[in-house]
Amino acid sequence: MLSKDRRQEIATFLRIRRARVQPEQVGLARGARRRTPGLRREEVAALAGVSTEWYTWLEQARDVHPSAEALQRIAAALRLEPAECRHLLALGGYAHETASTSRAAENALSPQLLRLLRQLDPCPAWVHGERWDMVAWNEGAKVIYGDLDRMRGIERNVLYHLFLNPNSRRALVDWGLHARNCVAKHRLAHARYVDDPWFNELTRLLRERSPEFAAWWDEHNVQLPEDGVKAFDHPHVGRLTFDYTVLALSGERAAGLQMIVYVPAPGTGTREKMERLLERASDAAEEPALAR
């Protein structure tokens, strides 16, 4: 049985996505008297092979129990992207079998993985769970986030730094683009934790304290993890540019964990700058933190 919160998430997501699909995209005539933005409910129902009444109940967050097949047909009718289809299925309780995560697993990283993180210096690297809480990191990561060894609880959360740490926000080039993408990735993970107070604690905090997060959260956009490029303006050495990659960790102990690695972009001098920063931090016993 789906909780009230899950039913509401499904309803809102479907209404937003239905409004974005134009009749011409699915082979329907617009007509001169159409007032509904996007598709009508009866049109989605017909395309998905379900009754209009049942689909209407779904958008009204009524107590209906959609099958995975029905949700997949609705996803096809709404021309959902793969990440959006996965999100809808997760909201309906059909999460991918490898997607579950254990908070206990976040404290059970192998010595080999921890050694690998250290060997990656000067490339910033860390491991976080599905709520974006960092559970392991190397010295390079402290250039981005500060002295993680001294931080506790929510202070070690990537989204907390991104939205609520003004120094991190100023340092990240194209902050709005990257922050909005992170909200979409967090929304994708949220589908599996709609009823989880631990997961929702962070989301509530960010919605209350960050107007940008609240606005982007309400868009219900979703995005799969992806590789890319990020640049930071460091107060001592200037521009640092990285190619970053996202690695999903395998094994029962590491379920739901990801390792993020920032590799200095060639031709930017970033590697040399990182080496100088870490050498200076080692010599002076102080962190060269962007986030201080």
Secondary structure in CASP SS format (residue, H / E / C, confidence):
PFRMAT SS
TARGET T0000
AUTHOR 0000-0000-0000
METHOD secondary structure of the structure
MODEL  1
M C 1.00
L C 1.00
S C 1.00
K H 1.00
D H 1.00
R H 1.00
R H 1.00
Q H 1.00
E H 1.00
I H 1.00
A H 1.00
T H 1.00
F H 1.00
L H 1.00
R H 1.00
I H 1.00
R H 1.00
R H 1.00
A H 1.00
R H 1.00
V C 1.00
Q C 1.00
P H 1.00
E H 1.00
Q H 1.00
V H 1.00
G C 1.00
L C 1.00
A C 1.00
R C 1.00
G C 1.00
A C 1.00
R C 1.00
R C 1.00
R C 1.00
T C 1.00
P C 1.00
G C 1.00
L C 1.00
R C 1.00
R H 1.00
E H 1.00
E H 1.00
V H 1.00
A H 1.00
A H 1.00
L H 1.00
A H 1.00
G C 1.00
V C 1.00
S C 1.00
T H 1.00
E H 1.00
W H 1.00
Y H 1.00
T H 1.00
W H 1.00
L H 1.00
E H 1.00
Q C 1.00
A C 1.00
R C 1.00
D C 1.00
V C 1.00
H C 1.00
P C 1.00
S C 1.00
A H 1.00
E H 1.00
A H 1.00
L H 1.00
Q H 1.00
R H 1.00
I H 1.00
A H 1.00
A H 1.00
A H 1.00
L C 1.00
R C 1.00
L C 1.00
E C 1.00
P H 1.00
A H 1.00
E H 1.00
C H 1.00
R H 1.00
H H 1.00
L H 1.00
L H 1.00
A H 1.00
L H 1.00
G C 1.00
G C 1.00
Y C 1.00
A C 1.00
H C 1.00
E C 1.00
T C 1.00
A C 1.00
S C 1.00
T C 1.00
S C 1.00
R C 1.00
A H 1.00
A H 1.00
E H 1.00
N H 1.00
A C 1.00
L C 1.00
S C 1.00
P H 1.00
Q H 1.00
L H 1.00
L H 1.00
R H 1.00
L H 1.00
L H 1.00
R H 1.00
Q H 1.00
L C 1.00
D C 1.00
P C 1.00
C C 1.00
P C 1.00
A E 1.00
W E 1.00
V E 1.00
H E 1.00
G C 1.00
E C 1.00
R C 1.00
W C 1.00
D E 1.00
M E 1.00
V E 1.00
A E 1.00
W E 1.00
N C 1.00
E H 1.00
G H 1.00
A H 1.00
K H 1.00
V H 1.00
I H 1.00
Y H 1.00
G C 1.00
D C 1.00
L C 1.00
D C 1.00
R C 1.00
M C 1.00
R C 1.00
G H 1.00
I H 1.00
E H 1.00
R H 1.00
N E 1.00
V H 1.00
L H 1.00
Y H 1.00
H H 1.00
L H 1.00
F H 1.00
L H 1.00
N C 1.00
P H 1.00
N H 1.00
S H 1.00
R H 1.00
R H 1.00
A H 1.00
L E 1.00
V C 1.00
D C 1.00
W H 1.00
G H 1.00
L H 1.00
H H 1.00
A H 1.00
R H 1.00
N H 1.00
C H 1.00
V H 1.00
A H 1.00
K H 1.00
H H 1.00
R H 1.00
L H 1.00
A H 1.00
H H 1.00
A C 1.00
R C 1.00
Y C 1.00
V C 1.00
D C 1.00
D C 1.00
P H 1.00
W H 1.00
F H 1.00
N H 1.00
E H 1.00
L H 1.00
T H 1.00
R H 1.00
L H 1.00
L H 1.00
R H 1.00
E H 1.00
R H 1.00
S C 1.00
P H 1.00
E H 1.00
F H 1.00
A H 1.00
A H 1.00
W H 1.00
W H 1.00
D C 1.00
E C 1.00
H C 1.00
N C 1.00
V C 1.00
Q C 1.00
L C 1.00
P C 1.00
E C 1.00
D C 1.00
G E 1.00
V E 1.00
K E 1.00
A E 1.00
F E 1.00
D E 1.00
H E 1.00
P C 1.00
H C 1.00
V C 1.00
G E 1.00
R E 1.00
L E 1.00
T E 1.00
F E 1.00
D E 1.00
Y E 1.00
T E 1.00
V E 1.00
L E 1.00
A E 1.00
L C 1.00
S C 1.00
G C 1.00
E H 1.00
R H 1.00
A H 1.00
A C 1.00
G C 1.00
L C 1.00
Q E 1.00
M E 1.00
I E 1.00
V E 1.00
Y E 1.00
V E 1.00
P E 1.00
A C 1.00
P C 1.00
G C 1.00
T C 1.00
G C 1.00
T H 1.00
R H 1.00
E H 1.00
K H 1.00
M H 1.00
E H 1.00
R H 1.00
L H 1.00
L H 1.00
E H 1.00
R H 1.00
A H 1.00
S H 1.00
D H 1.00
A H 1.00
A C 1.00
E C 1.00
E C 1.00
P C 1.00
A C 1.00
L C 1.00
A C 1.00
R C 1.00
END
